[in-house]
Amino acid sequence: MAYETVPTSVQNFMDEINKKTQQDNPAWGEIFSNCFANTLLTTVKRLEDNTTFLLTGDIPAMWLRDSTAQVRPYLPIAKNDSDLADMIAGLVKRQFFYINMDPYANAFNEEANNAGHQTDHTEMNPWIWERKYEIDSLCYPIQLAYLLYKSTGRTEHFNEDFETGVQKILEVWETEQDHTQSPYTFERDTWREEDTLTHDGRGTPVAKTGMTWSGFRPSDDRCIYGYLVPSNMFAVVVLDYLEEIYTDILPQPEVVTRAAKLKKEIDAGIKEFAQVKNAAGDTIFAYEVDGLGNYSIQDDSNVPSLMAAPYLGYCAEDDPVYLATRKTLLSKENPYYYEGKFAKGVGSSHTPEDYIWPIAVSVEGMSTSDKSEKKRILDMLASTTAGTGLMHEGVHVDDPSKFTREWFSWANMMFCELVMDYYDIRVER
């Protein structure tokens, strides 16, 4: 069952936002309403088993990452709308059903229909759309489960599937602290090198650092160096959530101890191996490292990103290393930073040169307290929809009529979350 109309609570919220935007920029309110309604009406499917399946948009599969980001801005409304809370709880249950099936997969089918990349050289099954291992695919469902609890007080989604899934997540992250012990390999027959791992599907060599290895980035492009720093930051945050959940709701001291140990080791690895010098000699966070001395200075448009560290809750927005990192990312030292006549911001290796991502610039706005910066970014986003009234994956900085992905729910909802943030409406955490 999909939503045929927007629930009253959601419509009231859109009307409230519309009213607020009239004095700042009415276009924000129009786009907000389009995007906020679009996700519910086009991507949400409530299934007979009381779980929820969410399409990413123009691809007929559900990503663990995207699906969380797609519903996150509804949490402030779910606090007083039990049916909306049921829908989000159903998504958490669906996510952990999938994680228990395969914690290394990133995207799943609604049913066992063999859709997706079934010819990849890895352990596929008919439920899996794609099996690119990404740390953040396991972070996001924990984040959503926790934020739903914080926003609504509900705990029924902390069920047996959740507990089993958490055990599998901890096991994968512990295993991948020493990738030589990993059972995971991935190769794809493709001309696009970003879609496959080197070294017989194991990826480039790494040394142990305390951090946990990732095959792919949140863009679904492969990691060049195996320790993806933003995703390890996100893991630190959600391991902290697990400590709280397994102290206050599901009292299990052994899980608390295990999560705390892993959190401490990953964070120590970030501090020891992922702080590097930029061209000016300032200490910043690297994007990826391998523990062997190699690292990259860049960012990517998806979340988790280095830009998103305060938004995710890893550090304060005035943290000196973060501020130096942010300044570097918003400069030509980041190979994916682009400026043009109509827009500027961070793009991605996933899309062509000179295309910036609304997701990235929304995060840029949500990781600063500067209201004028937030307004600048919102105005820029509102002026670059190419008349569609919706966000896109990437937009050309000199010609907004050139864009990738007409229907991309995650980008739509990040715009909505930035509008909410501008008016001090935030998800409780």
GUTOR-789637 format. One line per field, with one value per residue (C-alpha): y, z, x; chain; residue number from 1. Coordinates in Angstrom, 1 decimal. Layout:
N
c2	c(Y,...)
c3	c(Z,...)
c1	c(X,...)
c	c(A,...)
k	c(NUM,...)
//
This chain:
429
c2	c(0.0,3.4,6.8,8.1,11.5,13.4,12.8,15.8,16.2,16.4,18.8,21.1,21.0,21.9,24.8,26.0,25.9,27.7,30.5,30.9,31.1,33.9,36.6,34.9,33.3,31.9,29.5,27.6,26.8,25.7,23.4,22.2,21.1,19.4,17.5,16.7,15.3,13.6,11.2,10.0,9.7,8.1,6.1,4.7,1.3,-0.2,-4.0,-6.5,-7.6,-4.1,-3.3,-0.4,-0.6,2.7,3.2,5.4,7.1,6.2,2.8,0.0,-0.9,0.2,1.4,1.1,4.5,6.4,5.1,6.4,9.9,9.9,9.6,11.4,14.8,13.3,12.5,15.8,15.2,11.5,12.6,13.5,11.2,7.6,6.3,8.2,6.7,3.3,3.8,4.8,1.9,-0.4,0.8,0.1,-3.4,-3.9,-2.6,-5.1,-7.9,-7.1,-6.7,-10.2,-11.6,-10.1,-7.3,-6.8,-5.7,-2.1,-2.3,-4.8,-5.8,-5.7,-9.4,-12.3,-11.3,-11.5,-7.9,-5.9,-6.9,-10.6,-11.3,-9.6,-11.9,-12.0,-13.9,-12.6,-13.9,-13.0,-10.4,-8.4,-5.6,-4.8,-6.1,-3.3,-3.2,0.3,1.0,3.6,1.1,-0.4,3.0,4.4,1.8,2.1,5.9,5.7,3.3,5.5,8.8,7.3,6.3,9.8,11.6,9.4,7.3,4.2,1.0,-1.8,-1.7,-2.8,-6.4,-9.7,-8.8,-5.6,-7.4,-10.1,-7.4,-5.5,-8.6,-9.0,-5.4,-5.5,-8.8,-7.2,-4.1,-6.1,-8.4,-5.5,-4.0,-6.6,-6.9,-9.9,-11.9,-10.8,-13.2,-10.4,-10.0,-8.0,-7.8,-6.6,-7.1,-3.4,-0.7,1.6,1.0,2.7,-0.2,-3.0,-3.8,-4.5,-7.3,-10.1,-8.3,-7.5,-3.9,-2.1,-3.3,-1.8,-2.0,-2.3,1.1,0.4,1.8,-0.6,-1.2,-0.2,-1.5,1.4,5.0,6.2,7.2,3.4,4.2,2.1,3.3,4.1,3.6,1.2,3.3,5.7,8.4,9.9,6.5,5.6,8.9,7.8,4.4,6.1,8.1,5.1,2.9,5.5,5.1,1.4,1.9,4.0,1.5,-1.5,0.4,2.0,-0.2,-3.6,-3.9,-6.1,-5.1,-7.4,-5.5,-2.1,-3.3,-4.6,-1.4,0.9,-1.0,-0.8,2.9,3.7,1.8,3.3,6.8,6.4,5.2,8.3,10.5,8.7,7.9,10.3,13.7,14.9,18.3,20.3,22.4,25.3,23.0,23.0,19.8,18.4,15.1,13.0,11.5,8.0,6.5,3.0,2.9,2.6,6.3,7.0,9.3,11.5,15.1,15.5,15.0,13.4,14.7,11.9,11.6,10.6,13.1,15.0,18.1,16.3,15.5,17.9,17.1,13.5,14.3,13.3,16.7,20.3,22.6,24.9,22.1,23.5,20.4,20.3,24.1,23.7,20.6,22.5,25.4,23.0,21.1,24.4,25.2,24.0,21.7,19.4,18.1,17.9,21.5,23.5,27.1,28.6,31.4,30.0,27.7,26.5,23.6,20.0,17.5,13.9,11.4,9.8,12.6,14.7,17.6,21.0,19.2,20.0,18.0,19.5,16.9,18.3,21.9,21.1,19.5,22.6,24.6,22.3,22.2,25.9,28.2,31.1,31.9,34.1,31.1,28.9,31.5,31.8,28.0,27.7,30.6,28.9,25.5,27.1,28.8,25.7,23.2,23.8,24.5,21.0,22.2,19.3,18.6,16.5,14.4,16.8,20.3,22.1,25.2,27.2,25.8,24.5,23.1,20.3,17.9,14.2,12.1,13.9,11.9,11.5,11.3,11.6,15.0,16.2,15.4,17.0,20.2,19.9,19.2,22.4,24.5,23.0,23.7,27.3,27.7,25.8,22.7,19.8,16.0,15.2,13.2)
c3	c(0.0,-1.0,0.2,-2.2,-0.5,1.9,5.5,7.3,9.7,6.8,4.9,8.0,8.4,4.7,5.1,8.2,6.3,3.3,5.6,7.1,3.7,2.4,4.0,3.0,-0.4,-1.4,-3.9,-0.9,0.3,-3.1,-3.6,0.0,-0.6,-3.9,-2.4,1.0,-0.6,-3.5,-1.2,0.5,-2.7,-5.0,-2.9,0.1,0.0,3.2,3.0,4.5,7.1,8.6,7.2,4.8,1.4,0.0,-3.6,-4.0,-6.8,-10.4,-9.5,-8.4,-5.3,-1.7,-0.4,3.4,3.3,1.1,2.7,6.1,4.7,2.8,5.9,8.5,8.0,8.8,12.4,14.0,12.7,13.6,17.2,17.1,14.3,15.2,11.7,10.3,13.2,12.2,8.7,9.8,12.4,9.5,7.5,10.4,10.6,6.9,7.0,9.7,7.9,5.0,7.2,8.7,5.1,4.2,6.2,3.2,0.8,0.2,-1.8,-1.9,-3.9,-2.6,-3.1,-4.3,-7.9,-9.1,-10.1,-10.1,-10.5,-10.4,-12.5,-10.1,-8.8,-5.1,-3.0,-4.6,-4.0,-5.6,-2.8,-3.4,-5.9,-5.3,-2.9,-2.6,1.0,2.5,6.3,6.1,4.9,8.4,10.2,8.8,10.1,13.6,13.3,12.2,14.9,17.5,16.2,16.0,19.6,20.5,18.5,19.6,22.6,20.7,21.2,19.5,16.5,18.9,18.1,17.6,14.1,15.4,18.0,15.6,13.1,15.6,16.4,12.6,12.3,15.2,13.8,10.3,11.7,14.0,11.1,8.8,11.3,9.8,6.2,5.6,7.6,5.6,3.7,1.4,-2.3,-5.1,-8.8,-11.6,-15.3,-16.3,-18.2,-15.2,-12.8,-9.9,-9.9,-9.1,-6.6,-7.5,-6.2,-6.9,-5.5,-2.1,-2.9,-2.4,0.4,3.9,7.3,10.6,12.1,14.5,11.8,9.9,6.2,3.5,-0.1,-1.4,-0.7,-0.1,-3.8,-4.5,-6.1,-4.8,-2.2,-3.4,0.1,2.3,5.4,4.5,7.2,7.1,7.3,10.3,11.9,11.4,12.9,16.1,16.4,16.0,18.3,20.9,20.1,20.6,24.0,25.0,23.5,25.2,28.6,28.7,26.5,26.0,29.0,27.9,29.4,27.1,24.0,25.6,26.3,22.8,21.2,23.5,22.7,18.9,19.2,21.1,18.6,15.5,17.0,18.0,14.4,13.0,15.3,14.6,10.9,9.4,10.5,7.8,6.6,3.7,1.2,3.7,6.5,8.5,10.2,8.5,8.1,5.1,3.1,2.8,4.2,4.0,7.1,4.9,4.5,1.5,1.8,-0.2,0.4,-1.1,-0.2,-1.9,-2.2,-0.4,3.4,5.3,4.1,5.9,5.5,7.3,10.5,12.8,11.1,11.9,15.5,15.3,16.2,16.9,14.0,15.6,16.0,14.7,12.7,11.2,10.3,8.6,6.8,5.7,4.4,2.4,1.0,-0.2,-2.2,-5.3,-3.2,-3.2,-6.8,-6.7,-5.7,-8.6,-9.0,-11.9,-12.9,-11.2,-8.4,-6.4,-4.1,-3.9,-6.7,-7.1,-9.0,-9.7,-12.0,-14.6,-13.9,-13.0,-11.6,-7.9,-5.7,-3.9,-1.2,-0.6,-0.5,1.8,4.2,3.8,5.0,7.9,9.3,10.0,12.3,9.9,8.8,5.9,4.5,4.9,3.0,0.3,-0.3,-0.2,-2.7,-4.9,-4.8,-5.4,-8.5,-10.0,-10.3,-14.1,-13.6,-12.2,-8.6,-7.4,-6.5,-8.7,-8.2,-9.9,-11.4,-13.8,-12.2,-15.4,-16.8,-14.4,-17.3,-17.3,-14.5,-13.6,-12.2,-12.5,-9.7,-6.7,-3.4,-1.1,-2.6,-2.3,1.4,2.1,0.7,3.0,6.0,5.3,5.0,8.4,9.8,8.7,10.8,13.8,13.3,13.8,14.4,18.0,18.8)
c1	c(0.0,1.4,0.3,-2.4,-2.7,-0.5,-1.4,-3.1,-0.2,2.3,0.1,-0.2,3.5,4.0,1.6,3.5,6.8,5.2,4.0,7.5,9.2,7.0,9.3,12.6,12.0,8.6,10.3,11.8,8.2,7.0,10.0,9.8,6.1,7.0,9.8,8.2,5.1,7.0,8.8,5.7,3.6,6.2,8.7,6.9,5.3,3.8,3.8,1.4,3.9,3.9,7.3,8.0,9.9,11.3,12.3,15.4,13.6,14.3,15.9,13.5,15.4,15.9,19.2,19.7,21.4,19.0,15.9,17.0,17.8,14.5,12.3,14.5,12.9,9.5,10.6,9.6,6.0,6.0,6.3,2.6,1.4,1.4,0.6,3.7,5.7,4.4,5.6,9.1,9.2,8.2,11.2,13.6,12.1,12.6,16.2,17.1,15.4,17.7,20.8,20.2,20.0,23.4,25.2,27.6,24.9,23.9,20.7,17.8,14.7,11.2,11.0,13.2,12.9,16.5,16.5,19.7,23.4,23.0,26.1,28.5,31.3,30.3,27.7,24.5,21.0,17.6,16.8,19.9,20.0,23.7,26.3,28.8,30.0,29.8,30.1,27.4,24.8,25.0,25.3,22.1,19.6,21.0,20.8,17.1,16.2,17.8,16.3,12.9,13.2,14.4,11.7,8.7,9.7,8.8,10.8,8.9,11.3,14.1,12.9,14.7,15.7,17.2,19.2,20.4,21.3,23.3,25.3,26.0,27.0,29.5,30.9,31.4,33.1,35.3,36.3,37.0,39.5,41.7,40.6,43.0,40.5,37.4,35.2,34.1,35.2,33.6,34.2,32.0,32.6,32.5,34.3,33.7,36.6,34.8,32.3,34.8,37.5,41.1,43.4,41.0,38.0,39.7,40.6,44.0,46.2,45.7,47.5,45.6,44.7,41.9,39.5,37.1,37.5,35.0,34.9,32.8,31.9,28.3,28.3,28.6,32.1,35.0,37.4,40.9,42.3,40.3,39.7,36.9,37.2,33.7,32.1,34.4,33.3,29.7,30.4,31.8,28.5,26.2,28.3,27.6,23.9,24.2,25.8,22.7,20.2,21.8,22.0,18.5,16.2,17.8,20.1,23.0,26.3,28.3,27.0,27.7,31.3,31.8,30.4,32.4,35.7,35.0,34.1,37.3,39.5,37.9,38.1,41.7,42.5,40.9,42.9,46.2,46.0,43.4,44.7,47.1,48.5,46.9,48.9,49.0,50.4,47.1,46.0,42.8,40.9,41.9,39.0,40.6,43.7,45.3,47.4,50.5,51.0,48.8,45.8,43.5,42.4,38.9,35.3,32.3,28.8,27.1,26.6,28.6,31.2,33.9,31.7,28.9,30.9,29.0,25.7,26.2,27.3,31.0,32.4,31.3,31.1,33.7,36.2,39.5,40.5,36.9,37.1,40.4,39.0,35.9,38.0,40.1,37.1,35.5,38.7,40.4,42.5,39.4,39.4,35.6,34.9,33.4,32.4,30.5,28.1,25.0,26.3,29.3,30.0,31.1,30.5,31.5,33.6,30.3,29.1,30.8,33.1,31.5,28.4,27.7,25.3,22.3,23.0,26.5,25.5,22.5,25.0,27.3,24.3,23.4,27.0,27.3,25.3,25.6,22.1,23.3,25.2,22.1,20.1,22.6,22.6,18.8,18.5,21.1,19.3,15.9,17.3,18.8,15.9,15.6,11.9,11.2,10.6,12.6,16.2,18.6,21.6,24.1,23.6,26.0,27.5,27.2,24.0,21.3,19.3,22.0,21.4,21.6,18.7,15.4,13.9,16.2,14.4,17.4,18.4,14.8,14.7,18.1,16.8,13.7,15.9,17.9,14.8,13.6,17.1,16.9,13.7,15.3,13.3,15.7,15.6,16.1,19.2)
c	c(A,A,A,A,A,A,A,A,A,A,A,A,A,A,A,A,A,A,A,A,A,A,A,A,A,A,A,A,A,A,A,A,A,A,A,A,A,A,A,A,A,A,A,A,A,A,A,A,A,A,A,A,A,A,A,A,A,A,A,A,A,A,A,A,A,A,A,A,A,A,A,A,A,A,A,A,A,A,A,A,A,A,A,A,A,A,A,A,A,A,A,A,A,A,A,A,A,A,A,A,A,A,A,A,A,A,A,A,A,A,A,A,A,A,A,A,A,A,A,A,A,A,A,A,A,A,A,A,A,A,A,A,A,A,A,A,A,A,A,A,A,A,A,A,A,A,A,A,A,A,A,A,A,A,A,A,A,A,A,A,A,A,A,A,A,A,A,A,A,A,A,A,A,A,A,A,A,A,A,A,A,A,A,A,A,A,A,A,A,A,A,A,A,A,A,A,A,A,A,A,A,A,A,A,A,A,A,A,A,A,A,A,A,A,A,A,A,A,A,A,A,A,A,A,A,A,A,A,A,A,A,A,A,A,A,A,A,A,A,A,A,A,A,A,A,A,A,A,A,A,A,A,A,A,A,A,A,A,A,A,A,A,A,A,A,A,A,A,A,A,A,A,A,A,A,A,A,A,A,A,A,A,A,A,A,A,A,A,A,A,A,A,A,A,A,A,A,A,A,A,A,A,A,A,A,A,A,A,A,A,A,A,A,A,A,A,A,A,A,A,A,A,A,A,A,A,A,A,A,A,A,A,A,A,A,A,A,A,A,A,A,A,A,A,A,A,A,A,A,A,A,A,A,A,A,A,A,A,A,A,A,A,A,A,A,A,A,A,A,A,A,A,A,A,A,A,A,A,A,A,A,A,A,A,A,A,A,A,A,A,A,A,A,A,A,A,A,A,A,A,A,A,A,A,A,A,A,A,A,A,A,A,A,A,A,A,A,A,A,A,A,A,A,A,A,A,A,A,A)
k	c(1,2,3,4,5,6,7,8,9,10,11,12,13,14,15,16,17,18,19,20,21,22,23,24,25,26,27,28,29,30,31,32,33,34,35,36,37,38,39,40,41,42,43,44,45,46,47,48,49,50,51,52,53,54,55,56,57,58,59,60,61,62,63,64,65,66,67,68,69,70,71,72,73,74,75,76,77,78,79,80,81,82,83,84,85,86,87,88,89,90,91,92,93,94,95,96,97,98,99,100,101,102,103,104,105,106,107,108,109,110,111,112,113,114,115,116,117,118,119,120,121,122,123,124,125,126,127,128,129,130,131,132,133,134,135,136,137,138,139,140,141,142,143,144,145,146,147,148,149,150,151,152,153,154,155,156,157,158,159,160,161,162,163,164,165,166,167,168,169,170,171,172,173,174,175,176,177,178,179,180,181,182,183,184,185,186,187,188,189,190,191,192,193,194,195,196,197,198,199,200,201,202,203,204,205,206,207,208,209,210,211,212,213,214,215,216,217,218,219,220,221,222,223,224,225,226,227,228,229,230,231,232,233,234,235,236,237,238,239,240,241,242,243,244,245,246,247,248,249,250,251,252,253,254,255,256,257,258,259,260,261,262,263,264,265,266,267,268,269,270,271,272,273,274,275,276,277,278,279,280,281,282,283,284,285,286,287,288,289,290,291,292,293,294,295,296,297,298,299,300,301,302,303,304,305,306,307,308,309,310,311,312,313,314,315,316,317,318,319,320,321,322,323,324,325,326,327,328,329,330,331,332,333,334,335,336,337,338,339,340,341,342,343,344,345,346,347,348,349,350,351,352,353,354,355,356,357,358,359,360,361,362,363,364,365,366,367,368,369,370,371,372,373,374,375,376,377,378,379,380,381,382,383,384,385,386,387,388,389,390,391,392,393,394,395,396,397,398,399,400,401,402,403,404,405,406,407,408,409,410,411,412,413,414,415,416,417,418,419,420,421,422,423,424,425,426,427,428,429)
//
